[in-house]
Amino acid sequence: MMEYVISIAQILLLVLAASYSRSKVRRSIAAAVGNERDDQREGLNRLDPLEREIVEYLMNNGGVAFQGEIGKALGIPKSTLHRTITRMAEQGIVTVRRQGRYNLIALSEIANREE
């Protein structure tokens, strides 16, 4: 009889240990995901308001848009948009690819990881 009590106690201890271990893993995963989201928000916060608008527009449009579309949608003058896009490309936030007479703007891989 005593052997059964000891066996049941051992099983209960194993179940409790496994449960504790899983909850600890879940908490550490949740913390890691939370930190990643904080890093992403911090990345967006480092952008000036116009750059943030452009990145958000690109994110809402599959990460790619023509420069003219961005300007029309956001109401940004062509010269201001050109300077901003050029600066963002130099920082590695976006890539600019010429398609005929138009510039195709895409979020870079680095920017995709930050957002």
Helices and strands as residue ranges (DSSP letters): H 2-45, H 49-60, E 64-66, H 67-74, H 78-90, E 94-99, E 102-107, H 109-114
